Amino acid sequence: MADTYYVTTPIYYVNDAPHIGHAYTTIAADVLARYWRSAGRDVRFLTGTDEHGIKIVKAASEKGMTPRELADSVVVHFQKLWDDLEITHDDFIRTSEPRHERRVQEIVRRLVDADQIYLGAYAGWYDEGQEEFVTESTARDNDYASAISGKPLTRYEEPSYFFRLSRWIEPLIKHIEATPGFIRPDARRNEVLSKLKMGVEDLSISRLREKLGNWGVPMPNDETHSVYVWIDALANYYSACGLPRIDDEHDAAAARYWPADVHVIGKDILWFHAVYWPCMLMALDIELPRCVFAHGWWTSEGRKMSKSLGNFISREVIGEICDEYGVDVFRYYLLRTVTFGLDGDFSRDDLRERYNGELANGLGNLLSRTVNMIGRYCDGAVPAPDADVDAVADVRRAAQALTSGADDAMGSCQFHIYLAHLQGLVAATNRFIDATKPFALAKDDTQRSRLATILYTCAEAVRIALLYLAPFMPATARRGLAQLGLDVSEEPLSVASAWGRLPAGAQTDKGAALFPRKT
Ligand code: MSP
Protein backbone atom coordinates (compact mmCIF):
# COMPACT_ATOMS: atom_id res chain seq x y z
CA MET A 1 0.00 0.00 0.00
CA ALA A 2 1.27 3.47 -0.89
CA ASP A 3 2.49 5.53 2.00
CA THR A 4 0.10 8.22 3.14
CA TYR A 5 0.43 11.99 3.16
CA TYR A 6 -1.99 14.19 5.08
CA VAL A 7 -1.97 17.97 4.59
CA THR A 8 -4.35 20.49 6.11
CA THR A 9 -5.14 24.20 5.88
CA PRO A 10 -6.51 26.17 8.82
CA ILE A 11 -10.29 26.12 8.87
CA TYR A 12 -11.39 29.62 8.02
CA TYR A 13 -13.74 31.84 10.00
CA VAL A 14 -17.05 32.46 8.32
CA ASN A 15 -17.51 36.00 9.60
CA ASP A 16 -16.33 37.37 6.26
CA ALA A 17 -15.59 36.30 2.69
CA PRO A 18 -12.22 34.83 1.68
CA HIS A 19 -9.26 36.95 0.54
CA ILE A 20 -5.69 36.49 -0.65
CA GLY A 21 -4.47 35.30 2.77
CA HIS A 22 -6.88 32.37 2.72
CA ALA A 23 -6.12 31.68 -0.92
CA TYR A 24 -2.40 31.62 -0.22
CA THR A 25 -2.52 28.93 2.46
CA THR A 26 -4.97 26.87 0.47
CA ILE A 27 -2.99 27.05 -2.78
CA ALA A 28 0.20 26.09 -0.92
CA ALA A 29 -1.52 23.06 0.58
CA ASP A 30 -2.98 22.19 -2.82
CA VAL A 31 0.46 22.25 -4.43
CA LEU A 32 1.75 19.87 -1.76
CA ALA A 33 -1.24 17.58 -2.22
CA ARG A 34 -0.88 17.53 -6.01
CA TYR A 35 2.85 17.00 -5.85
CA TRP A 36 2.68 14.03 -3.50
CA ARG A 37 -0.21 12.51 -5.44
CA SER A 38 1.88 12.72 -8.59
CA ALA A 39 4.74 11.12 -6.66
CA GLY A 40 2.44 8.16 -6.01
CA ARG A 41 1.53 8.71 -2.35
CA ASP A 42 -1.94 8.14 -0.88
CA VAL A 43 -2.84 11.77 -0.16
CA ARG A 44 -5.50 13.31 2.03
CA PHE A 45 -6.01 17.07 1.76
CA LEU A 46 -8.37 18.73 4.24
CA THR A 47 -9.75 22.24 4.41
CA GLY A 48 -12.93 23.69 5.89
CA THR A 49 -14.54 26.39 7.99
CA ASP A 50 -14.46 27.43 11.64
CA GLU A 51 -18.03 28.38 12.52
CA HIS A 52 -18.25 28.76 16.30
CA GLY A 53 -17.01 31.42 18.74
CA ILE A 54 -17.98 34.93 19.74
CA LYS A 55 -16.60 36.45 16.54
CA ILE A 56 -19.15 34.59 14.43
CA VAL A 57 -21.96 35.19 16.94
CA LYS A 58 -21.32 38.95 16.83
CA ALA A 59 -20.87 39.12 13.05
CA ALA A 60 -24.16 37.26 12.63
CA SER A 61 -26.06 39.51 14.99
CA GLU A 62 -24.72 42.63 13.23
CA LYS A 63 -26.14 41.24 9.99
CA GLY A 64 -29.46 40.28 11.61
CA MET A 65 -28.76 36.59 11.05
CA THR A 66 -28.32 33.52 13.20
CA PRO A 67 -24.76 32.16 13.31
CA ARG A 68 -25.87 29.18 11.26
CA GLU A 69 -27.45 31.39 8.61
CA LEU A 70 -24.28 33.44 8.42
CA ALA A 71 -22.11 30.34 8.17
CA ASP A 72 -24.31 28.87 5.45
CA SER A 73 -24.18 32.08 3.47
CA VAL A 74 -20.40 32.55 3.72
CA VAL A 75 -19.22 28.97 3.35
CA VAL A 76 -20.34 28.95 -0.28
CA HIS A 77 -17.87 31.75 -1.07
CA PHE A 78 -15.02 29.62 0.22
CA GLN A 79 -16.21 26.58 -1.67
CA LYS A 80 -16.66 28.58 -4.87
CA LEU A 81 -13.23 30.19 -4.59
CA TRP A 82 -11.58 26.80 -4.06
CA ASP A 83 -13.32 25.50 -7.17
CA ASP A 84 -12.19 28.53 -9.15
CA LEU A 85 -8.61 28.15 -7.95
CA GLU A 86 -8.52 24.44 -8.89
CA ILE A 87 -8.13 23.32 -5.30
CA THR A 88 -8.25 19.53 -4.99
CA HIS A 89 -9.19 18.98 -1.32
CA ASP A 90 -10.50 15.54 -0.44
CA ASP A 91 -12.72 16.78 2.37
CA PHE A 92 -14.24 20.06 3.52
CA ILE A 93 -15.13 20.09 7.19
CA ARG A 94 -17.46 22.55 8.88
CA THR A 95 -17.21 22.70 12.65
CA SER A 96 -20.99 22.92 12.93
CA GLU A 97 -21.37 19.44 11.43
CA PRO A 98 -22.49 16.68 13.82
CA ARG A 99 -19.56 14.43 12.79
CA HIS A 100 -17.24 17.09 14.20
CA GLU A 101 -19.26 18.32 17.20
CA ARG A 102 -19.73 14.82 18.53
CA ARG A 103 -16.03 14.08 18.27
CA VAL A 104 -15.10 17.33 20.01
CA GLN A 105 -17.31 16.23 22.88
CA GLU A 106 -15.65 12.84 22.94
CA ILE A 107 -12.20 14.45 23.01
CA VAL A 108 -13.18 16.72 25.89
CA ARG A 109 -14.82 13.81 27.70
CA ARG A 110 -11.59 11.88 27.49
CA LEU A 111 -9.65 14.85 28.81
CA VAL A 112 -12.07 15.15 31.72
CA ASP A 113 -11.74 11.43 32.45
CA ALA A 114 -7.97 11.73 32.39
CA ASP A 115 -8.12 14.55 34.94
CA GLN A 116 -6.75 17.03 32.43
CA ILE A 117 -9.59 19.49 32.99
CA TYR A 118 -10.79 21.31 36.12
CA LEU A 119 -13.32 24.02 36.96
CA GLY A 120 -11.92 27.44 37.81
CA ALA A 121 -12.69 31.06 37.00
CA TYR A 122 -11.28 33.22 34.24
CA ALA A 123 -10.68 36.86 34.96
CA GLY A 124 -8.83 38.71 32.27
CA TRP A 125 -8.68 40.05 28.74
CA TYR A 126 -9.88 38.54 25.50
CA ASP A 127 -9.22 39.47 21.89
CA GLU A 128 -12.48 38.65 20.14
CA GLY A 129 -11.08 39.08 16.62
CA GLN A 130 -8.39 36.49 17.30
CA GLU A 131 -10.50 34.48 19.76
CA GLU A 132 -7.53 34.63 22.06
CA PHE A 133 -6.88 35.17 25.78
CA VAL A 134 -4.44 37.99 26.40
CA THR A 135 -2.27 38.29 29.50
CA GLU A 136 -2.43 41.41 31.66
CA SER A 137 1.05 42.51 30.66
CA THR A 138 0.47 42.04 26.91
CA ALA A 139 -2.87 43.85 27.22
CA ARG A 140 -1.17 46.74 29.04
CA ASP A 141 1.64 46.91 26.47
CA ASN A 142 -0.92 47.30 23.69
CA ASP A 143 -3.12 49.82 25.51
CA TYR A 144 -5.80 47.17 26.02
CA ALA A 145 -6.30 46.81 22.28
CA SER A 146 -5.76 43.85 19.98
CA ALA A 147 -2.21 43.61 18.65
CA ILE A 148 -3.65 42.33 15.38
CA SER A 149 -6.82 44.33 14.71
CA GLY A 150 -6.31 47.32 17.02
CA LYS A 151 -9.86 46.83 18.38
CA PRO A 152 -10.40 47.16 22.16
CA LEU A 153 -9.97 43.98 24.20
CA THR A 154 -12.95 42.59 26.10
CA ARG A 155 -12.85 41.89 29.86
CA TYR A 156 -14.19 38.53 31.00
CA GLU A 157 -14.85 37.37 34.54
CA GLU A 158 -16.70 34.10 34.65
CA PRO A 159 -16.45 30.47 35.69
CA SER A 160 -14.53 28.42 33.18
CA TYR A 161 -13.06 24.96 32.71
CA PHE A 162 -9.29 24.86 32.39
CA PHE A 163 -7.00 22.44 30.59
CA ARG A 164 -3.84 21.56 32.52
CA LEU A 165 -1.68 22.98 29.77
CA SER A 166 1.20 23.83 32.09
CA ARG A 167 1.78 20.11 32.81
CA TRP A 168 2.65 19.52 29.18
CA ILE A 169 5.07 22.33 28.56
CA GLU A 170 8.20 20.40 29.58
CA PRO A 171 7.36 17.41 27.39
CA LEU A 172 6.51 19.79 24.55
CA ILE A 173 9.83 21.60 24.83
CA LYS A 174 11.59 18.25 24.74
CA HIS A 175 9.66 17.22 21.66
CA ILE A 176 10.41 20.45 19.81
CA GLU A 177 14.08 20.22 20.69
CA ALA A 178 14.31 16.60 19.64
CA THR A 179 12.35 17.06 16.39
CA PRO A 180 13.93 19.81 14.30
CA GLY A 181 11.29 19.78 11.52
CA PHE A 182 8.31 19.93 13.89
CA ILE A 183 7.93 23.71 13.71
CA ARG A 184 9.03 25.37 10.48
CA PRO A 185 10.62 27.63 9.52
CA ASP A 186 13.43 27.51 12.10
CA ALA A 187 13.04 31.13 13.11
CA ARG A 188 9.48 30.42 14.20
CA ARG A 189 10.55 27.33 16.08
CA ASN A 190 13.04 29.38 18.05
CA GLU A 191 10.39 31.99 18.81
CA VAL A 192 8.02 29.36 20.16
CA LEU A 193 10.77 27.75 22.24
CA SER A 194 11.81 30.98 23.89
CA LYS A 195 8.23 31.93 24.67
CA LEU A 196 7.58 28.48 26.14
CA LYS A 197 10.61 28.81 28.37
CA MET A 198 9.16 31.99 29.86
CA GLY A 199 6.39 29.83 31.36
CA VAL A 200 2.84 29.01 30.32
CA GLU A 201 -0.31 28.93 32.43
CA ASP A 202 -3.25 26.55 32.22
CA LEU A 203 -5.70 27.32 29.45
CA SER A 204 -9.30 28.36 29.81
CA ILE A 205 -11.20 26.06 27.46
CA SER A 206 -14.85 26.89 27.99
CA ARG A 207 -17.22 29.86 27.92
CA LEU A 208 -20.67 30.25 29.38
CA ARG A 209 -23.07 29.17 26.67
CA GLU A 210 -25.52 31.98 27.43
CA LYS A 211 -22.79 34.48 26.47
CA LEU A 212 -22.46 32.78 23.08
CA GLY A 213 -26.14 32.78 22.22
CA ASN A 214 -26.03 29.04 22.94
CA TRP A 215 -23.74 28.58 19.90
CA GLY A 216 -20.78 26.22 20.00
CA VAL A 217 -20.17 22.68 21.22
CA PRO A 218 -21.58 22.07 24.73
CA MET A 219 -19.04 20.78 27.25
CA PRO A 220 -19.93 17.11 27.72
CA ASN A 221 -19.65 17.38 31.50
CA ASP A 222 -21.54 20.69 31.88
CA GLU A 223 -23.99 21.89 29.27
CA THR A 224 -23.97 25.45 30.58
CA HIS A 225 -20.54 25.85 28.95
CA SER A 226 -19.43 25.74 25.30
CA VAL A 227 -16.00 24.39 24.37
CA TYR A 228 -13.51 27.20 23.64
CA VAL A 229 -13.56 27.81 19.90
CA TRP A 230 -9.86 27.09 19.40
CA ILE A 231 -10.06 23.69 21.09
CA ASP A 232 -13.09 22.93 18.95
CA ALA A 233 -11.35 24.19 15.80
CA LEU A 234 -8.02 22.41 16.27
CA ALA A 235 -9.85 19.13 16.76
CA ASN A 236 -11.03 19.29 13.13
CA TYR A 237 -7.75 17.86 11.89
CA TYR A 238 -8.43 14.71 13.87
CA SER A 239 -12.21 14.55 13.66
CA ALA A 240 -12.10 14.71 9.84
CA CYS A 241 -10.23 11.40 9.93
CA GLY A 242 -13.25 9.88 11.66
CA LEU A 243 -11.36 9.94 14.96
CA PRO A 244 -11.89 9.36 17.78
CA ARG A 245 -14.28 6.49 17.05
CA ILE A 246 -17.75 7.28 18.39
CA ASP A 247 -19.82 4.67 16.65
CA ASP A 248 -21.18 6.60 13.68
CA GLU A 249 -20.86 6.17 9.92
CA HIS A 250 -17.71 8.36 9.79
CA ASP A 251 -15.84 6.19 12.23
CA ALA A 252 -12.17 6.01 11.36
CA ALA A 253 -12.98 6.35 7.66
CA ALA A 254 -9.72 8.16 7.11
CA ALA A 255 -7.87 7.05 10.23
CA ARG A 256 -4.91 5.82 8.25
CA TYR A 257 -3.96 9.41 7.48
CA TRP A 258 -3.30 10.39 11.09
CA PRO A 259 -0.86 11.86 12.11
CA ALA A 260 -0.92 14.80 9.72
CA ASP A 261 2.28 15.31 7.76
CA VAL A 262 1.89 19.05 7.77
CA HIS A 263 -0.52 21.66 9.07
CA VAL A 264 0.01 24.67 6.79
CA ILE A 265 -0.96 27.85 8.66
CA GLY A 266 -0.21 31.57 8.90
CA LYS A 267 2.25 32.92 11.44
CA ASP A 268 -0.47 34.60 13.53
CA ILE A 269 -1.94 31.25 14.56
CA LEU A 270 1.28 29.40 15.25
CA TRP A 271 0.99 29.38 19.05
CA PHE A 272 -2.36 27.57 18.89
CA HIS A 273 -0.95 24.94 16.54
CA ALA A 274 2.49 24.56 18.04
CA VAL A 275 1.47 24.65 21.71
CA TYR A 276 -2.21 24.08 22.49
CA TRP A 277 -2.74 21.41 19.85
CA PRO A 278 0.27 19.19 20.58
CA CYS A 279 -0.31 19.50 24.33
CA MET A 280 -3.92 18.41 23.91
CA LEU A 281 -2.77 15.48 21.82
CA MET A 282 -0.12 14.50 24.36
CA ALA A 283 -2.74 14.62 27.11
CA LEU A 284 -4.88 12.29 25.00
CA ASP A 285 -1.93 10.06 24.20
CA ILE A 286 -2.36 10.65 20.47
CA GLU A 287 0.54 10.86 18.04
CA LEU A 288 1.59 14.43 17.16
CA PRO A 289 1.48 15.94 13.66
CA ARG A 290 4.85 15.74 11.95
CA CYS A 291 5.13 19.41 11.05
CA VAL A 292 3.46 22.76 11.58
CA PHE A 293 4.55 25.21 8.90
CA ALA A 294 3.83 28.90 9.55
CA HIS A 295 3.93 31.08 6.47
CA GLY A 296 4.19 34.87 6.41
CA TRP A 297 1.64 37.53 5.63
CA TRP A 298 0.92 39.45 2.45
CA THR A 299 0.80 43.16 2.22
CA SER A 300 -0.56 44.74 -0.93
CA GLU A 301 1.20 47.41 -3.00
CA GLY A 302 3.54 48.10 -0.10
CA ARG A 303 0.94 48.51 2.66
CA LYS A 304 -1.10 46.45 5.06
CA MET A 305 -4.22 45.31 3.22
CA SER A 306 -7.27 47.33 4.08
CA LYS A 307 -10.67 47.84 2.56
CA SER A 308 -10.52 51.57 3.23
CA LEU A 309 -7.11 51.97 1.55
CA GLY A 310 -8.50 50.25 -1.52
CA ASN A 311 -5.65 47.72 -1.66
CA PHE A 312 -7.59 44.79 -0.24
CA ILE A 313 -7.22 41.64 -2.33
CA SER A 314 -10.70 40.23 -1.93
CA ARG A 315 -12.09 37.21 -3.74
CA GLU A 316 -13.46 39.64 -6.35
CA VAL A 317 -10.00 41.11 -6.95
CA ILE A 318 -8.54 37.60 -7.12
CA GLY A 319 -11.20 36.90 -9.78
CA GLU A 320 -10.07 39.92 -11.80
CA ILE A 321 -6.42 38.91 -11.59
CA CYS A 322 -7.30 35.40 -12.69
CA ASP A 323 -9.38 36.73 -15.58
CA GLU A 324 -6.43 38.77 -16.75
CA TYR A 325 -3.62 36.25 -16.25
CA GLY A 326 -5.27 32.90 -15.65
CA VAL A 327 -5.70 30.99 -12.41
CA ASP A 328 -2.43 29.14 -12.88
CA VAL A 329 -0.41 32.34 -13.04
CA PHE A 330 -1.95 33.56 -9.79
CA ARG A 331 -1.10 30.25 -8.12
CA TYR A 332 2.44 30.34 -9.45
CA TYR A 333 3.04 33.96 -8.58
CA LEU A 334 2.07 33.56 -4.90
CA LEU A 335 4.49 30.72 -4.34
CA ARG A 336 7.29 31.92 -6.57
CA THR A 337 7.60 35.50 -5.39
CA VAL A 338 8.02 34.99 -1.68
CA THR A 339 10.14 32.52 0.23
CA PHE A 340 7.53 30.40 1.97
CA GLY A 341 7.71 31.40 5.62
CA LEU A 342 8.53 35.08 5.04
CA ASP A 343 6.21 38.05 4.54
CA GLY A 344 5.64 39.31 1.03
CA ASP A 345 4.14 42.13 -0.93
CA PHE A 346 1.67 41.67 -3.75
CA SER A 347 2.21 44.16 -6.52
CA ARG A 348 0.62 44.31 -9.96
CA ASP A 349 3.85 45.61 -11.53
CA ASP A 350 5.86 42.78 -10.07
CA LEU A 351 3.26 40.27 -11.25
CA ARG A 352 3.46 41.62 -14.81
CA GLU A 353 7.26 41.62 -14.77
CA ARG A 354 7.54 38.08 -13.50
CA TYR A 355 4.89 36.96 -15.94
CA ASN A 356 6.63 38.47 -18.94
CA GLY A 357 10.13 37.61 -17.74
CA GLU A 358 9.90 34.12 -16.34
CA LEU A 359 6.80 32.73 -17.93
CA ALA A 360 6.39 34.38 -21.35
CA ASN A 361 10.11 34.81 -22.15
CA GLY A 362 11.16 31.75 -20.20
CA LEU A 363 9.09 28.59 -20.32
CA GLY A 364 6.54 29.87 -22.85
CA ASN A 365 9.22 30.91 -25.31
CA LEU A 366 11.13 27.68 -24.84
CA LEU A 367 8.09 25.56 -25.60
CA SER A 368 7.12 27.57 -28.64
CA ARG A 369 10.68 27.60 -30.05
CA THR A 370 10.92 23.86 -29.54
CA VAL A 371 7.58 22.99 -31.10
CA ASN A 372 8.17 25.44 -33.98
CA MET A 373 11.54 23.96 -34.84
CA ILE A 374 10.28 20.39 -34.63
CA GLY A 375 7.40 21.44 -36.87
CA ARG A 376 9.62 23.11 -39.41
CA TYR A 377 12.57 20.73 -39.51
CA CYS A 378 11.02 17.36 -38.63
CA ASP A 379 7.41 17.57 -39.87
CA GLY A 380 6.24 17.89 -36.30
CA ALA A 381 7.52 14.51 -35.07
CA VAL A 382 9.95 14.47 -32.16
CA PRO A 383 13.22 13.17 -33.68
CA ALA A 384 15.26 10.34 -32.15
CA PRO A 385 18.51 11.59 -30.60
CA ASP A 386 21.34 9.91 -32.43
CA ALA A 387 24.47 12.01 -32.11
CA ASP A 388 26.55 13.10 -29.14
CA VAL A 389 26.29 16.80 -28.42
CA ASP A 390 28.44 17.94 -25.53
CA ALA A 391 26.19 20.74 -24.39
CA VAL A 392 23.38 18.25 -23.69
CA ALA A 393 25.15 17.49 -20.41
CA ASP A 394 24.37 21.01 -19.14
CA VAL A 395 20.66 20.53 -19.76
CA ARG A 396 20.66 17.09 -18.20
CA ARG A 397 22.47 18.42 -15.16
CA ALA A 398 19.79 21.10 -14.72
CA ALA A 399 17.07 18.46 -15.11
CA GLN A 400 18.81 16.31 -12.55
CA ALA A 401 18.94 19.18 -10.05
CA LEU A 402 15.19 19.57 -10.39
CA THR A 403 14.24 15.91 -10.23
CA SER A 404 16.60 14.96 -7.43
CA GLY A 405 15.86 18.00 -5.26
CA ALA A 406 12.08 18.03 -5.61
CA ASP A 407 11.13 15.63 -2.81
CA ASP A 408 13.30 17.47 -0.31
CA ALA A 409 12.01 20.87 -1.35
CA MET A 410 8.38 19.75 -1.10
CA GLY A 411 9.05 17.80 2.08
CA SER A 412 10.07 21.05 3.74
CA CYS A 413 7.59 23.33 1.89
CA GLN A 414 10.40 25.18 0.11
CA PHE A 415 8.43 26.06 -2.98
CA HIS A 416 10.82 28.81 -3.99
CA ILE A 417 13.72 26.34 -4.15
CA TYR A 418 11.71 23.88 -6.20
CA LEU A 419 10.64 26.61 -8.61
CA ALA A 420 14.15 28.01 -8.82
CA HIS A 421 15.34 24.56 -9.97
CA LEU A 422 12.52 24.45 -12.46
CA GLN A 423 13.44 27.87 -13.82
CA GLY A 424 17.07 26.73 -13.84
CA LEU A 425 16.15 23.95 -16.25
CA VAL A 426 14.23 26.34 -18.48
CA ALA A 427 17.12 28.82 -18.52
CA ALA A 428 19.69 26.10 -19.19
CA THR A 429 17.64 24.85 -22.13
CA ASN A 430 17.15 28.31 -23.60
CA ARG A 431 20.92 28.81 -23.30
CA PHE A 432 21.47 25.44 -24.95
CA ILE A 433 19.44 26.54 -27.98
CA ASP A 434 21.35 29.79 -28.20
CA ALA A 435 24.67 27.95 -27.98
CA THR A 436 23.93 25.06 -30.36
CA LYS A 437 21.98 27.15 -32.92
CA PRO A 438 19.66 24.49 -34.34
CA PHE A 439 18.18 27.03 -36.79
CA ALA A 440 21.63 27.35 -38.42
CA LEU A 441 22.27 23.58 -38.42
CA ALA A 442 18.95 23.02 -40.16
CA LYS A 443 20.37 24.61 -43.30
CA ASP A 444 23.09 21.97 -43.54
CA ASP A 445 22.02 18.41 -44.42
CA THR A 446 25.19 16.87 -42.98
CA GLN A 447 24.09 18.10 -39.53
CA ARG A 448 20.78 16.19 -39.41
CA SER A 449 21.70 13.88 -36.58
CA ARG A 450 23.15 16.65 -34.48
CA LEU A 451 19.99 18.67 -35.07
CA ALA A 452 17.86 15.69 -34.04
CA THR A 453 19.68 15.36 -30.73
CA ILE A 454 19.36 19.05 -30.00
CA LEU A 455 15.63 19.14 -30.71
CA TYR A 456 15.02 15.97 -28.75
CA THR A 457 16.92 17.46 -25.81
CA CYS A 458 14.81 20.61 -25.89
CA ALA A 459 11.55 18.69 -26.06
CA GLU A 460 12.64 16.35 -23.28
CA ALA A 461 13.68 19.25 -21.05
CA VAL A 462 10.38 21.03 -21.61
CA ARG A 463 8.47 17.84 -20.89
CA ILE A 464 10.25 17.39 -17.57
CA ALA A 465 9.78 21.06 -16.65
CA LEU A 466 6.06 20.78 -17.40
CA LEU A 467 5.67 17.63 -15.30
CA TYR A 468 7.17 19.44 -12.34
CA LEU A 469 5.19 22.57 -13.03
CA ALA A 470 1.90 20.67 -12.92
CA PRO A 471 1.27 20.94 -9.14
CA PHE A 472 1.50 24.73 -9.42
CA MET A 473 -0.02 25.24 -12.89
CA PRO A 474 -2.13 22.18 -13.64
CA ALA A 475 -4.01 23.46 -16.69
CA THR A 476 -0.93 25.09 -18.20
CA ALA A 477 1.09 21.92 -17.81
CA ARG A 478 -1.68 19.95 -19.52
CA ARG A 479 -1.78 22.40 -22.44
CA GLY A 480 2.00 22.42 -22.75
CA LEU A 481 2.28 18.64 -22.73
CA ALA A 482 -0.46 18.44 -25.38
CA GLN A 483 1.73 20.59 -27.64
CA LEU A 484 4.40 17.93 -27.26
CA GLY A 485 1.84 15.32 -28.19
CA LEU A 486 1.62 13.96 -24.64
CA ASP A 487 -0.98 13.42 -21.93
CA VAL A 488 -0.39 14.06 -18.27
CA SER A 489 1.34 10.90 -17.13
CA GLU A 490 -0.34 8.43 -14.81
CA GLU A 491 3.03 7.07 -13.77
CA PRO A 492 4.68 8.23 -10.56
CA LEU A 493 6.71 11.36 -11.15
CA SER A 494 10.04 9.67 -10.50
CA VAL A 495 9.35 7.20 -13.32
CA ALA A 496 7.72 9.66 -15.71
CA SER A 497 10.46 12.22 -15.32
CA ALA A 498 13.39 9.91 -16.10
CA TRP A 499 15.45 11.38 -18.90
CA GLY A 500 14.65 9.69 -22.20
CA ARG A 501 11.02 8.78 -21.49
CA LEU A 502 9.87 11.10 -24.25
CA PRO A 503 9.13 8.77 -27.16
CA ALA A 504 10.74 9.67 -30.46
CA GLY A 505 8.04 10.10 -33.05
CA ALA A 506 5.60 11.88 -30.68
CA GLN A 507 3.54 14.17 -32.89
CA THR A 508 3.81 17.75 -31.68
CA ASP A 509 1.00 20.17 -32.14
CA LYS A 510 1.72 23.87 -32.18
CA GLY A 511 -0.99 25.47 -30.05
CA ALA A 512 -1.65 28.93 -28.66
CA ALA A 513 1.16 30.58 -26.68
CA LEU A 514 1.10 29.37 -23.06
CA PHE A 515 1.79 32.88 -21.81
CA PRO A 516 0.93 35.64 -24.29
CA ARG A 517 3.03 38.69 -23.45
CA LYS A 518 1.33 41.46 -21.47
CA THR A 519 2.04 45.14 -21.94
N1 MSP B 1 -10.26 29.99 12.28
C1 MSP B 1 -8.88 30.25 12.55
C2 MSP B 1 -8.04 29.05 12.23
C3 MSP B 1 -8.39 27.80 12.93
S1 MSP B 1 -7.40 26.46 12.46
C4 MSP B 1 -7.75 25.24 13.50
C5 MSP B 1 -8.42 31.43 11.71
N2 MSP B 1 -9.13 31.72 10.64
S2 MSP B 1 -8.89 32.97 9.66
O1 MSP B 1 -9.92 32.87 8.67
O2 MSP B 1 -8.86 34.18 10.42
O3 MSP B 1 -7.46 32.91 9.06
C6 MSP B 1 -6.98 31.85 8.40
C7 MSP B 1 -5.61 32.05 7.81
O4 MSP B 1 -5.51 33.19 6.96
C8 MSP B 1 -4.51 32.17 8.84
O5 MSP B 1 -3.56 31.17 8.56
C9 MSP B 1 -3.93 33.54 8.57
O6 MSP B 1 -2.56 33.57 8.80
C10 MSP B 1 -4.24 33.74 7.12
N3 MSP B 1 -4.19 35.14 6.73
C11 MSP B 1 -5.05 36.14 7.04
N4 MSP B 1 -4.59 37.31 6.49
C12 MSP B 1 -3.43 37.06 5.83
C13 MSP B 1 -2.56 37.82 5.01
N5 MSP B 1 -2.71 39.13 4.82
N6 MSP B 1 -1.53 37.16 4.41
C14 MSP B 1 -1.35 35.81 4.53
N7 MSP B 1 -2.16 35.08 5.28
C15 MSP B 1 -3.10 35.70 6.07
O7 MSP B 1 -7.43 32.03 12.04
Boltz pocket constraint, residues with backbone or C-beta under 6 A from the ligand:
constraints:
  - pocket:
      binder: B
      contacts: [[A, 9], [A, 10], [A, 11], [A, 12], [A, 13], [A, 20], [A, 21], [A, 22], [A, 24], [A, 25], [A, 50], [A, 230], [A, 233], [A, 234], [A, 264], [A, 265], [A, 266], [A, 267], [A, 268], [A, 269], [A, 295], [A, 296], [A, 297], [A, 298], [A, 299], [A, 305]]
      max_distance: 6.0
